[in-house]
Amino acid sequence: MYRDEIVEEIHTIREEYSSSFNHNLKAIFADLQKQQAESGREVVNLSRKPQQAIASS
């Protein structure tokens, strides 16, 4: 089977990052939110806005 070194490297980094938080998803999520806030980048919300009902004539 073909081994992709880049994919393996990403998996290794992801595992190290996760294990640094003892695989605690809440802690990982909190860290990612902190990194996002500290980045200073604009956060774009791509979720759809609810459509308003159209009044019938």
VMD Tcl script that builds the backbone (N, CA, C; Angstrom):
set m [mol new atoms 171]
animate dup $m
set s [atomselect $m all]
$s set {name element resname resid chain x y z} {
  {N N MET 1 A 0.842 -1.185 0.000}
  {CA C MET 1 A 0.000 0.000 0.000}
  {C C MET 1 A 0.885 1.245 0.000}
  {N N TYR 2 A 0.435 2.279 -0.660}
  {CA C TYR 2 A 1.167 3.532 -0.794}
  {C C TYR 2 A 1.198 4.278 0.538}
  {N N ARG 3 A 2.390 4.739 0.942}
  {CA C ARG 3 A 2.550 5.525 2.161}
  {C C ARG 3 A 2.781 6.975 1.784}
  {N N ASP 4 A 1.940 7.826 2.271}
  {CA C ASP 4 A 2.084 9.252 2.025}
  {C C ASP 4 A 2.720 9.875 3.265}
  {N N GLU 5 A 3.941 10.350 3.129}
  {CA C GLU 5 A 4.689 10.896 4.265}
  {C C GLU 5 A 4.028 12.145 4.839}
  {N N ILE 6 A 3.418 12.941 3.992}
  {CA C ILE 6 A 2.770 14.170 4.457}
  {C C ILE 6 A 1.564 13.825 5.326}
  {N N VAL 7 A 0.767 12.872 4.876}
  {CA C VAL 7 A -0.406 12.454 5.646}
  {C C VAL 7 A 0.040 11.850 6.981}
  {N N GLU 8 A 1.081 11.043 6.964}
  {CA C GLU 8 A 1.599 10.456 8.198}
  {C C GLU 8 A 2.084 11.539 9.156}
  {N N GLU 9 A 2.731 12.560 8.631}
  {CA C GLU 9 A 3.210 13.659 9.462}
  {C C GLU 9 A 2.032 14.405 10.104}
  {N N ILE 10 A 0.993 14.641 9.332}
  {CA C ILE 10 A -0.203 15.310 9.852}
  {C C ILE 10 A -0.838 14.465 10.955}
  {N N HIS 11 A -0.931 13.164 10.751}
  {CA C HIS 11 A -1.502 12.281 11.762}
  {C C HIS 11 A -0.663 12.305 13.044}
  {N N THR 12 A 0.654 12.336 12.900}
  {CA C THR 12 A 1.545 12.384 14.059}
  {C C THR 12 A 1.366 13.690 14.824}
  {N N ILE 13 A 1.321 14.795 14.105}
  {CA C ILE 13 A 1.140 16.106 14.744}
  {C C ILE 13 A -0.210 16.156 15.448}
  {N N ARG 14 A -1.245 15.668 14.792}
  {CA C ARG 14 A -2.590 15.669 15.377}
  {C C ARG 14 A -2.631 14.824 16.642}
  {N N GLU 15 A -1.986 13.667 16.622}
  {CA C GLU 15 A -1.953 12.796 17.797}
  {C C GLU 15 A -1.184 13.462 18.943}
  {N N GLU 16 A -0.068 14.101 18.639}
  {CA C GLU 16 A 0.707 14.792 19.674}
  {C C GLU 16 A -0.093 15.941 20.284}
  {N N TYR 17 A -0.785 16.696 19.445}
  {CA C TYR 17 A -1.602 17.808 19.922}
  {C C TYR 17 A -2.719 17.286 20.824}
  {N N SER 18 A -3.390 16.242 20.385}
  {CA C SER 18 A -4.479 15.666 21.157}
  {C C SER 18 A -3.974 15.100 22.481}
  {N N SER 19 A -2.872 14.408 22.459}
  {CA C SER 19 A -2.355 13.815 23.692}
  {C C SER 19 A -1.856 14.884 24.663}
  {N N SER 20 A -1.475 16.058 24.159}
  {CA C SER 20 A -1.040 17.128 25.053}
  {C C SER 20 A -2.205 17.646 25.903}
  {N N PHE 21 A -3.434 17.353 25.490}
  {CA C PHE 21 A -4.634 17.701 26.249}
  {C C PHE 21 A -5.297 16.454 26.820}
  {N N ASN 22 A -4.544 15.365 26.858}
  {CA C ASN 22 A -5.036 14.089 27.375}
  {C C ASN 22 A -6.303 13.653 26.628}
  {N N HIS 23 A -6.363 13.976 25.339}
  {CA C HIS 23 A -7.468 13.621 24.441}
  {C C HIS 23 A -8.813 14.155 24.939}
  {N N ASN 24 A -8.777 15.258 25.661}
  {CA C ASN 24 A -9.983 15.885 26.209}
  {C C ASN 24 A -10.513 16.880 25.177}
  {N N LEU 25 A -11.651 16.544 24.552}
  {CA C LEU 25 A -12.182 17.378 23.467}
  {C C LEU 25 A -12.552 18.779 23.928}
  {N N LYS 26 A -13.069 18.907 25.150}
  {CA C LYS 26 A -13.414 20.237 25.650}
  {C C LYS 26 A -12.173 21.101 25.797}
  {N N ALA 27 A -11.079 20.521 26.273}
  {CA C ALA 27 A -9.832 21.265 26.424}
  {C C ALA 27 A -9.243 21.633 25.061}
  {N N ILE 28 A -9.322 20.718 24.110}
  {CA C ILE 28 A -8.827 20.991 22.755}
  {C C ILE 28 A -9.638 22.118 22.133}
  {N N PHE 29 A -10.969 22.045 22.270}
  {CA C PHE 29 A -11.843 23.072 21.712}
  {C C PHE 29 A -11.547 24.436 22.340}
  {N N ALA 30 A -11.360 24.463 23.662}
  {CA C ALA 30 A -11.045 25.715 24.348}
  {C C ALA 30 A -9.728 26.292 23.850}
  {N N ASP 31 A -8.744 25.433 23.628}
  {CA C ASP 31 A -7.454 25.904 23.118}
  {C C ASP 31 A -7.589 26.455 21.709}
  {N N LEU 32 A -8.358 25.793 20.866}
  {CA C LEU 32 A -8.550 26.276 19.501}
  {C C LEU 32 A -9.277 27.614 19.490}
  {N N GLN 33 A -10.266 27.776 20.382}
  {CA C GLN 33 A -10.957 29.062 20.478}
  {C C GLN 33 A -9.993 30.156 20.937}
  {N N LYS 34 A -9.121 29.825 21.888}
  {CA C LYS 34 A -8.133 30.785 22.382}
  {C C LYS 34 A -7.185 31.201 21.251}
  {N N GLN 35 A -6.702 30.217 20.498}
  {CA C GLN 35 A -5.816 30.514 19.371}
  {C C GLN 35 A -6.516 31.395 18.348}
  {N N GLN 36 A -7.785 31.114 18.092}
  {CA C GLN 36 A -8.556 31.896 17.132}
  {C C GLN 36 A -8.693 33.331 17.606}
  {N N ALA 37 A -9.006 33.516 18.879}
  {CA C ALA 37 A -9.167 34.868 19.435}
  {C C ALA 37 A -7.861 35.638 19.396}
  {N N GLU 38 A -6.758 34.965 19.673}
  {CA C GLU 38 A -5.454 35.622 19.700}
  {C C GLU 38 A -4.896 35.899 18.310}
  {N N SER 39 A -5.452 35.243 17.299}
  {CA C SER 39 A -4.913 35.396 15.948}
  {C C SER 39 A -5.189 36.782 15.373}
  {N N GLY 40 A -6.274 37.424 15.845}
  {CA C GLY 40 A -6.625 38.734 15.324}
  {C C GLY 40 A -7.298 38.696 13.965}
  {N N ARG 41 A -7.548 37.504 13.463}
  {CA C ARG 41 A -8.208 37.381 12.161}
  {C C ARG 41 A -9.714 37.511 12.312}
  {N N GLU 42 A -10.356 37.988 11.259}
  {CA C GLU 42 A -11.799 38.101 11.263}
  {C C GLU 42 A -12.408 36.709 11.128}
  {N N VAL 43 A -13.395 36.435 11.948}
  {CA C VAL 43 A -14.088 35.153 11.897}
  {C C VAL 43 A -15.378 35.346 11.115}
  {N N VAL 44 A -15.577 34.521 10.105}
  {CA C VAL 44 A -16.740 34.631 9.244}
  {C C VAL 44 A -17.712 33.516 9.598}
  {N N ASN 45 A -18.971 33.873 9.792}
  {CA C ASN 45 A -20.011 32.901 10.082}
  {C C ASN 45 A -20.709 32.555 8.771}
  {N N LEU 46 A -20.587 31.317 8.335}
  {CA C LEU 46 A -21.171 30.896 7.068}
  {C C LEU 46 A -22.493 30.158 7.243}
  {N N SER 47 A -23.000 30.125 8.465}
  {CA C SER 47 A -24.271 29.449 8.672}
  {C C SER 47 A -25.394 30.267 8.042}
  {N N ARG 48 A -26.408 29.577 7.599}
  {CA C ARG 48 A -27.518 30.247 6.948}
  {C C ARG 48 A -28.367 30.974 7.970}
  {N N LYS 49 A -28.844 32.111 7.564}
  {CA C LYS 49 A -29.773 32.865 8.398}
  {C C LYS 49 A -31.161 32.327 8.136}
  {N N PRO 50 A -32.013 32.243 9.177}
  {CA C PRO 50 A -33.371 31.745 8.931}
  {C C PRO 50 A -34.134 32.683 8.002}
  {N N GLN 51 A -34.862 32.089 7.084}
  {CA C GLN 51 A -35.649 32.895 6.150}
  {C C GLN 51 A -36.901 33.399 6.833}
  {N N GLN 52 A -37.230 34.629 6.533}
  {CA C GLN 52 A -38.453 35.200 7.088}
  {C C GLN 52 A -39.634 34.783 6.218}
  {N N ALA 53 A -40.749 34.572 6.866}
  {CA C ALA 53 A -41.953 34.188 6.131}
  {C C ALA 53 A -42.405 35.344 5.241}
  {N N ILE 54 A -42.803 35.034 4.034}
  {CA C ILE 54 A -43.275 36.053 3.093}
  {C C ILE 54 A -44.776 36.235 3.317}
  {N N ALA 55 A -45.193 37.461 3.542}
  {CA C ALA 55 A -46.628 37.755 3.770}
  {C C ALA 55 A -47.396 37.496 2.483}
  {N N SER 56 A -48.499 36.788 2.580}
  {CA C SER 56 A -49.307 36.529 1.386}
  {C C SER 56 A -50.168 37.749 1.066}
  {N N SER 57 A -50.381 37.984 -0.232}
  {CA C SER 57 A -51.146 39.168 -0.670}
  {C C SER 57 A -52.598 38.860 -0.807}
}
mol reanalyze $m
mol bondsrecalc $m
mol representation Tube
mol addrep $m
